[in-house]
Amino acid sequence: MSDTTDAALPYEVPVKTGFLKTIATVSLVMAGLSGLMLVVGEATTPEDMVMAVVGVLFFGIGGFYMRRAVPTFTTAFRATEDGLSVGNQYGTIGPVPWADIREFRMEKTKVKFLSLKSVAVVLQDPEKTLRDKGFMNRLSGMASTWTDSSALGVPVMFIDAPHFVVLDRLNAILKAQKG
């Protein structure tokens, strides 16, 4: 069992990518099946053809994007003297200076029938911090206000370590960095 109050740097939290690879593979299979519907003539009505084309585009683009993105998504959190880098589905954000971080906490986000638990990074001023971090990260930060969640975070299903240990360790590092 690791000491969760250890504030030694650097500290890296690896990512589990098996789930993401599975989703990408299933998406590519769905794109292939949609394309097969077009090729073998199973899509006979205009509605079927539109759905098959939409399936090829939606699942194909999503699957290729994920297959390309998964190998770069290796670290959920990387804490250094300079700040914290957060890896998410849009790339790596950071390092975010320690002064810009208020706390780390567990968050449960509910959207309709889905519930997602994340290790959240609570920022002092999310708009200021995310201003220069790319369009998708700014969009994600804006969406977090609609779901009453933090602008930055990593779902626990992607973290390859016990999330309570990660949370305690990040808070210990934050406390040590802020003095």
Secondary structure, 3 states (H helix, E strand, C coil): CCCCCCCCCCEEEEECCHHHHHHHHHHHHHHHHHHHHHHHCCCCCHHHHHHHHHHHHHHHHHHHHHHHHHHHCCEEEEEECCEEEEEECCEEEEEECHHHEEEEEEEEEEECCEEEEEEEEEECCHHHHHCCCCHHHHHHHHHHHHCCCCCEEEEHHHECCCHHHHHHHHHHHHHHHHC
